[in-house]
Each structure stands twice: as C-alpha cells, then as structure tokens.
Amino acid sequence: MKGKLSALKFVRNNKKQVWVMIVALSLTFMTMYIIHFLFLTTKESFKVLFLEQPKRVAYLEITPDTMGVKKEDYNLDDEYNLAIEKARDKMIANIKKHKGIRDAVFTQALYANYQGIIGGIGYDFPLLSKEQIPEFVNHMGAELIEGRMPEGDGEILVDEKVLKNKKMKVGGYFNESSYGHTFRVVGVLASDYMTCVGTPRGYTNSGWYIVVLCDEANADMAKVLKDIGIVPTEYDTIYDSVEWGRKYAEDVIEQIDTALLAILIVVIIFLATSILVAYVSFMRSRVNEYCLYTSIGFGRKEAYGMIMREMLLIFGISIILGSVVTVVIMITFANFMLEPMGLIYKYFDLEHLIRILAAFVAIVGLLQIPISVTINNIKTIDRIEE
C-alpha cells in the first residue's frame, strides 16, 4: 500500500545542508528583531520626554508684542522693560487662574541632554527657589530616592535614568562640559517623567521661561493663552504637549520608521535571494529523487506536499530557534547596556513580529515559483518493482 511521502527523510539524511539553512534563517529572524528592539528602545525612551513630561509642565517664552507691549510706545528702555515685567506678571496671574493650572512662574532654566541608542534629545528644566522645589517635585509625581533636597545655590536633583544616561553621580557636577563647576548634583529622583529641577546660581542658564505646571487636559498652552486673551504668534516659543507631540511624530517616529523600513527591505531582499538560490540548488540535486517517487505511483501533488512539509519544518524550527536566541540577546542587552544607560525598553512588539512573519511567508510564497517549475518538469521513469 502506498504511504505518505516523509518530509523527515531529507532532513535526517541532509543534516548539514538543512542546519545551514536553519541557522541562516534563525540569524535573519534575530537580526530583524534585534535591530527593531534597539530602535524601539529609542522610541520608548524619548516618549517620556516628548509625550509624557509635557502633560505636566510647559515652557513659554512670549514676546512683548504678543503681550501688548510695543517698544515704540516708550522713550526710555527702563520704562519699556518695566512695562514688559508688568504685562508678564499679569499674564502669569491669569494663567494661574486658568482651570487645570497648578502654578506658573517666570524663572531660569537649564539644558539637559538625554542620549538614546540612536540620536539624543535636549530639553530644559526649571531652576526654582528651594521653597518651590518640593511643590514641583510633588506635581511631577517624583520621589527623592538618594541624597537630599537642594538647600543652597546651584544644587540639582536629577532623575535616576538621566543620572545613569549622563554617567553622573551624587556629589558630581551637572553637565560639567557645559556649565563647569556651577551646578552640583545633590539628589536623585524617581519619577515617570524623568524629572530634573534645581536652584539657580547667578545667571548661568539656558534661558528664561514662564514655567507652567498643568494637568493633561490643559497641556495645550496655545489654547490656555487664548482663553486668557493672549494670541500667540510664530515669534513666540511654546514647548508644550502639542509642540513636543509634533516633534516626536516628525523627528522620532517618522525617521526611525523610515530607517527600519529600509533595513527591513534590504534584509528581505538579501534573504529572499539567498534562500531562492539555495532551494533551487538542492531541488535540482533531487530531480532524480522526485522522478523516482512519481515512477512508483506517487503523484506530483504528493511530491509537492512533501517539499512544502520540508520547507515549513525548516522555517518553523528556524523561527523557534531564532526566537530563543533573540530573547537571550535582548535580555543581555537590557542588563548590560540599556539599564546602565538609563534607557527604557520593551521586549515584545507584536506589530513588528507580524511584519517579520509576513516577510517569511512572502519568501515561502516566492519559493513557489522554482517549486512549481521543478514539479511540472518531473519526468516518469520505468516503474520500479516494490
């Protein structure tokens, strides 16, 4: 009685050839996912600063003209500057009255830099009086986990992830390359927003801003300003949830997704070409085997089924092996590289996993061409007696 053609015979009898293909496919799977994992780490890390932090704090630099103070209306600079101060104080008072605004203060800010696997981001944080800092820390949902609160001039609290990222320590100087020995790190904060804050020291800063403590529902500062009768223009600087959200979409998501797509296309083309050449080669070497099967009563359909079972077995083992290797490498990267850099990472991304599996399915589909050609060209020889 004619049985089913076994897919395991070829695998057992050609271990070297099969394992070379399995290893190649596994490494390809691993490479495609690990590259995405590292890119995704940058996305996840930057998301806090681009999308989460601006829901709690915004920075405004509003021009005198927007506040209704025209220079031509004043003869003396002192009068002009005093008018600006009064207009700003009035605007701040109105902002503080707005629903969802906890506080607003005109103060100096410092520049911080956070480095991802790919690229970095610069952002500002406020320099406040030591009396104002506890309220800011509380608003940001931060907790002091090491060191102490600022007590004197030029003392800084730094988020634990930023501290690792900048390779700073308590007692060391904050951004020494930029500010020298002006600001000292005295404490470490843990928060969901990478919160940093400190006290001023003279007039060393990255600028003066109206720092607004807001809630998520009132994080659109253009709307808040319009509600109090101030219409911002292109000459005003507003760093809020809307602006940072736009930057995240354009500068992070768009660029990283474009780079990932390019890498994915290159890998797929290379993989498809390599697998196509390999399969064409070993199918040609098995033409006589296929002819033998048809000669003893098996049809082309059965030969095709055997080839597909072999292929799916190889691809299946490759995906499982590639997944195991990928997990091991991701955990190693996380523990020895990402954690020490203070980066945020995510192991599992279903969307990208589906892309990789779709790429493998597409390659299996592409291989149907040489398989079909081989099956259709099978010629029957004289029937062999069983």
C-alpha positions as CSV (number, residue, x, y, z in Angstrom):
1,M,0.0,0.0,0.0
2,K,1.4,3.4,-1.0
3,G,2.1,5.5,2.1
4,K,2.7,9.2,2.6
5,L,6.0,10.8,1.4
6,S,8.0,11.6,4.5
7,A,9.4,15.1,5.0
8,L,11.8,13.9,7.6
9,K,13.9,11.7,5.4
10,F,15.5,14.5,3.6
11,V,16.1,16.4,6.8
12,R,17.7,13.3,8.5
13,N,19.8,12.5,5.5
14,N,21.0,16.0,4.8
15,K,21.6,17.4,8.3
16,K,24.4,19.7,7.3
17,Q,22.6,21.3,4.4
18,V,19.4,21.7,6.4
19,W,21.1,23.1,9.5
20,V,23.0,25.7,7.4
21,M,19.6,26.9,6.2
22,I,18.1,26.8,9.6
23,V,20.9,28.8,11.2
24,A,20.8,31.3,8.3
25,L,17.0,31.8,8.7
26,S,17.4,32.0,12.5
27,L,20.1,34.6,12.4
28,T,18.0,36.6,9.9
29,F,15.0,36.5,12.2
30,M,17.2,37.5,15.1
31,T,18.8,40.4,13.2
32,M,15.5,41.8,12.1
33,Y,14.0,41.7,15.6
34,I,17.1,42.9,17.5
35,I,17.6,45.9,15.2
36,H,13.9,46.8,15.8
37,F,14.4,46.2,19.5
38,L,17.2,48.8,19.7
39,F,15.3,51.3,17.6
40,L,12.2,50.7,19.7
41,T,14.3,51.5,22.8
42,T,15.0,55.0,21.5
43,K,11.2,55.4,20.8
44,E,10.2,54.2,24.3
45,S,12.9,56.3,26.0
46,F,12.2,59.5,24.1
47,K,8.4,59.0,24.5
48,V,8.7,60.1,28.2
49,L,10.3,63.4,27.3
50,F,8.3,64.1,24.2
51,L,4.9,62.9,25.2
52,E,4.6,62.3,29.0
53,Q,6.6,65.1,30.6
54,P,4.8,67.9,28.6
55,K,1.5,66.7,30.1
56,R,2.7,68.0,33.4
57,V,4.9,71.0,32.7
58,A,5.2,73.6,29.8
59,Y,7.7,76.3,29.0
60,L,6.6,79.7,27.4
61,E,8.7,82.5,26.0
62,I,6.2,85.2,24.9
63,T,7.3,88.3,23.1
64,P,6.4,91.8,24.4
65,D,4.4,92.5,21.2
66,T,2.2,89.4,21.9
67,M,1.6,90.7,25.5
68,G,0.6,94.1,24.0
69,V,3.8,96.0,24.8
70,K,5.1,98.0,21.8
71,K,8.6,99.4,22.0
72,E,7.7,102.4,20.0
73,D,5.3,103.5,22.8
74,Y,8.2,104.1,25.2
75,N,11.0,106.6,25.1
76,L,13.2,105.0,27.7
77,D,14.4,101.4,27.9
78,D,13.7,101.3,31.7
79,E,10.1,102.2,31.0
80,Y,9.8,99.6,28.3
81,N,11.3,96.9,30.5
82,L,9.1,97.8,33.4
83,A,6.0,97.6,31.1
84,I,7.1,94.1,29.9
85,E,7.5,93.0,33.5
86,K,4.1,94.2,34.5
87,A,2.4,92.6,31.4
88,R,4.2,89.3,32.1
89,D,3.2,89.4,35.7
90,K,-0.4,90.0,34.7
91,M,-0.3,87.2,32.1
92,I,1.2,84.8,34.7
93,A,-1.5,85.7,37.2
94,N,-4.2,85.0,34.6
95,I,-2.6,81.7,33.6
96,K,-2.6,80.6,37.3
97,K,-6.3,81.3,37.5
98,H,-7.0,79.0,34.5
99,K,-8.6,75.6,35.1
100,G,-6.1,72.8,35.4
101,I,-3.1,75.1,36.0
102,R,-1.4,74.4,39.4
103,D,1.2,77.2,39.2
104,A,3.2,79.4,36.8
105,V,6.5,81.1,37.5
106,F,9.0,83.2,35.4
107,T,12.4,81.6,36.1
108,Q,15.7,80.4,34.6
109,A,16.1,77.0,33.1
110,L,19.0,74.6,32.5
111,Y,19.6,72.5,29.4
112,A,19.8,68.7,29.8
113,N,20.6,66.1,27.2
114,Y,19.4,62.5,27.1
115,Q,21.1,60.1,24.7
116,G,19.3,57.2,23.1
117,I,20.8,54.3,21.1
118,I,20.1,56.4,18.0
119,G,20.4,60.1,18.5
120,G,19.7,62.3,21.5
121,I,17.2,64.8,22.8
122,G,17.8,68.2,24.5
123,Y,15.3,69.6,26.9
124,D,15.0,72.3,29.6
125,F,14.2,72.0,33.3
126,P,13.4,74.8,35.8
127,L,15.7,76.5,38.4
128,L,13.4,77.3,41.3
129,S,13.8,78.6,44.9
130,K,14.4,75.8,47.5
131,E,10.9,76.6,48.8
132,Q,9.3,76.0,45.4
133,I,11.1,72.7,44.6
134,P,9.0,70.4,46.9
135,E,5.8,71.5,45.1
136,F,7.4,71.0,41.7
137,V,8.7,67.5,42.7
138,N,5.2,66.6,44.1
139,H,3.4,67.8,41.0
140,M,5.7,65.7,38.8
141,G,5.0,62.6,40.9
142,A,8.7,62.3,41.7
143,E,10.3,60.8,44.8
144,L,13.7,61.5,46.3
145,I,15.5,58.2,46.5
146,E,19.0,59.2,47.2
147,G,20.8,62.3,48.5
148,R,18.9,65.4,49.8
149,M,16.8,68.3,48.6
150,P,18.5,71.5,47.4
151,E,19.4,73.9,50.2
152,G,21.8,76.3,48.6
153,D,22.5,77.9,45.2
154,G,23.3,75.7,42.2
155,E,22.1,72.4,43.6
156,I,20.4,70.0,41.3
157,L,18.0,67.0,41.6
158,V,18.4,64.6,38.7
159,D,16.1,61.7,37.6
160,E,17.7,58.3,38.1
161,K,17.6,57.4,34.4
162,V,19.1,60.8,33.3
163,L,21.8,60.3,36.0
164,K,22.7,56.9,34.5
165,N,22.5,58.2,31.0
166,K,24.8,61.1,31.7
167,K,27.1,58.9,33.9
168,M,26.8,61.4,36.7
169,K,26.8,60.7,40.5
170,V,25.5,62.5,43.6
171,G,28.2,65.0,44.5
172,G,29.3,65.4,40.9
173,Y,28.7,68.4,38.7
174,F,25.7,68.6,36.4
175,N,26.7,68.8,32.7
176,E,30.2,69.8,33.6
177,S,31.2,70.1,30.0
178,S,28.6,72.9,29.5
179,Y,28.4,74.5,32.9
180,G,31.7,73.7,34.5
181,H,31.6,73.5,38.3
182,T,28.5,75.7,38.6
183,F,25.8,73.1,39.5
184,R,26.2,70.2,41.8
185,V,24.0,67.1,41.9
186,V,22.7,66.7,45.5
187,G,19.9,64.2,45.0
188,V,18.3,61.5,42.8
189,L,14.6,61.4,41.8
190,A,12.5,58.5,40.7
191,S,9.5,59.5,38.5
192,D,7.6,58.6,35.4
193,Y,8.6,61.9,33.7
194,M,12.5,62.0,34.0
195,T,12.1,65.0,36.3
196,C,15.0,67.3,36.9
197,V,15.0,70.5,38.9
198,G,17.4,72.7,40.8
199,T,18.2,76.1,42.3
200,P,19.8,78.9,40.3
201,R,23.3,80.1,40.7
202,G,23.8,83.6,39.4
203,Y,22.7,83.9,35.8
204,T,24.1,80.8,34.3
205,N,21.2,79.3,32.4
206,S,19.9,78.2,29.1
207,G,17.2,80.9,29.1
208,W,14.3,82.4,31.0
209,Y,10.8,80.9,30.6
210,I,7.4,81.0,32.2
211,V,7.2,77.5,33.6
212,V,3.6,76.3,33.8
213,L,2.6,73.3,36.0
214,C,-0.5,71.9,34.3
215,D,-2.7,68.8,34.0
216,E,-3.1,66.7,30.9
217,A,-6.4,68.2,29.9
218,N,-4.9,71.7,30.0
219,A,-1.5,71.0,28.5
220,D,-2.2,72.9,25.2
221,M,-0.7,76.2,26.1
222,A,-1.8,78.0,22.9
223,K,-5.4,77.2,24.0
224,V,-4.7,78.3,27.6
225,L,-3.2,81.6,26.3
226,K,-6.2,82.3,24.0
227,D,-8.5,81.6,26.9
228,I,-6.9,84.5,28.8
229,G,-6.9,86.8,25.8
230,I,-3.3,86.2,24.6
231,V,-3.0,85.1,20.9
232,P,0.5,83.6,20.4
233,T,2.3,84.2,17.1
234,E,5.2,82.4,15.2
235,Y,7.6,84.6,17.2
236,D,6.6,83.1,20.5
237,T,8.2,80.0,21.8
238,I,5.9,77.4,23.3
239,Y,7.2,74.0,24.5
240,D,4.0,72.1,25.4
241,S,2.3,68.8,24.7
242,V,1.3,69.9,21.2
243,E,4.7,71.0,20.1
244,W,6.5,68.1,21.7
245,G,4.0,65.7,20.2
246,R,4.6,67.2,16.8
247,K,8.4,66.8,17.2
248,Y,8.0,63.2,18.4
249,A,6.0,62.3,15.3
250,E,8.3,64.1,12.9
251,D,11.8,63.7,14.4
252,V,11.5,60.3,16.1
253,I,8.7,58.1,14.8
254,E,8.9,59.2,11.1
255,Q,12.7,59.0,10.9
256,I,13.0,55.7,12.8
257,D,10.2,54.0,11.0
258,T,11.7,55.1,7.6
259,A,15.1,53.7,8.6
260,L,13.6,50.5,9.9
261,L,11.6,50.0,6.7
262,A,14.7,50.5,4.6
263,I,16.6,48.0,6.7
264,L,13.7,45.5,6.6
265,I,13.5,45.8,2.8
266,V,17.3,45.2,2.4
267,V,17.2,42.2,4.7
268,I,14.2,40.7,3.0
269,I,15.8,41.1,-0.5
270,F,19.1,39.5,0.7
271,L,17.2,36.7,2.5
272,A,14.9,36.0,-0.4
273,T,17.8,35.9,-2.9
274,S,19.9,33.6,-0.7
275,I,17.0,31.2,0.1
276,L,15.9,31.2,-3.5
277,V,19.4,30.2,-4.7
278,A,19.7,27.6,-2.0
279,Y,16.4,26.0,-2.7
280,V,16.9,26.0,-6.5
281,S,20.2,24.3,-5.9
282,F,19.0,21.5,-3.7
283,M,15.9,20.9,-5.7
284,R,18.0,20.4,-8.8
285,S,20.1,17.9,-7.0
286,R,16.9,16.0,-6.1
287,V,15.3,15.8,-9.5
288,N,16.1,12.1,-9.8
289,E,14.5,11.5,-6.3
290,Y,11.3,13.2,-7.4
291,C,11.2,11.2,-10.7
292,L,11.6,8.1,-8.6
293,Y,8.6,9.0,-6.5
294,T,6.3,9.5,-9.5
295,S,7.6,6.3,-11.1
296,I,6.5,4.2,-8.1
297,G,3.0,5.7,-8.0
298,F,3.2,9.0,-6.2
299,G,1.7,12.0,-8.0
300,R,3.1,15.5,-8.4
301,K,0.7,16.7,-5.8
302,E,2.2,14.3,-3.2
303,A,5.7,15.4,-4.2
304,Y,4.7,19.0,-3.8
305,G,3.2,18.3,-0.4
306,M,6.4,16.6,0.7
307,I,8.5,19.6,-0.4
308,M,6.2,22.0,1.4
309,R,6.3,20.0,4.6
310,E,10.1,20.0,4.5
311,M,10.1,23.8,3.9
312,L,7.6,24.5,6.7
313,L,9.6,22.3,9.0
314,I,12.8,24.2,8.3
315,F,11.1,27.6,8.6
316,G,9.3,26.5,11.8
317,I,12.5,25.3,13.5
318,S,14.2,28.5,12.3
319,I,11.6,30.8,13.8
320,I,11.6,28.9,17.2
321,L,15.4,28.9,17.3
322,G,15.6,32.5,16.2
323,S,13.1,33.5,18.9
324,V,15.1,31.8,21.7
325,V,18.3,33.4,20.5
326,T,16.6,36.8,20.2
327,V,15.2,36.6,23.8
328,V,18.7,35.7,25.2
329,I,20.3,38.6,23.3
330,M,17.6,41.1,24.3
331,I,18.0,40.2,28.0
332,T,21.7,40.5,27.7
333,F,21.5,43.9,26.0
334,A,18.9,45.1,28.6
335,N,21.0,44.1,31.6
336,F,24.5,45.1,30.4
337,M,23.8,48.0,28.0
338,L,20.4,49.6,28.3
339,E,19.9,49.6,32.0
340,P,23.3,51.2,32.7
341,M,22.5,53.8,30.1
342,G,19.2,54.6,31.8
343,L,17.1,53.7,28.8
344,I,13.6,52.4,28.6
345,Y,13.0,49.3,26.6
346,K,10.2,46.9,25.6
347,Y,10.8,43.3,24.7
348,F,7.7,42.3,22.8
349,D,6.3,44.2,19.8
350,L,3.5,42.2,18.2
351,E,3.3,44.5,15.2
352,H,6.9,44.1,14.2
353,L,6.8,40.3,14.9
354,I,3.9,40.1,12.5
355,R,6.0,42.0,9.9
356,I,8.8,39.5,10.2
357,L,6.5,36.5,10.0
358,A,4.8,38.2,6.9
359,A,8.3,38.5,5.4
360,F,8.9,34.8,5.9
361,V,5.5,34.0,4.5
362,A,6.3,36.1,1.4
363,I,9.6,34.3,0.9
364,V,7.7,30.9,1.1
365,G,5.4,32.3,-1.5
366,L,8.3,33.4,-3.7
367,L,9.7,29.9,-3.5
368,Q,6.5,28.5,-5.1
369,I,8.0,29.6,-8.4
370,P,11.0,27.3,-8.5
371,I,9.0,24.5,-6.7
372,S,6.3,24.7,-9.4
373,V,8.8,24.6,-12.2
374,T,10.5,21.6,-10.6
375,I,7.3,19.7,-10.0
376,N,6.0,20.4,-13.5
377,N,9.2,19.2,-15.1
378,I,9.3,15.8,-13.3
379,K,9.5,13.0,-15.8
380,T,8.4,9.4,-15.0
381,I,10.9,6.6,-15.5
382,D,10.1,2.9,-15.8
383,R,8.1,1.8,-12.7
384,I,10.3,0.2,-10.1
385,E,9.1,-3.0,-8.6
386,E,8.5,-2.9,-4.9
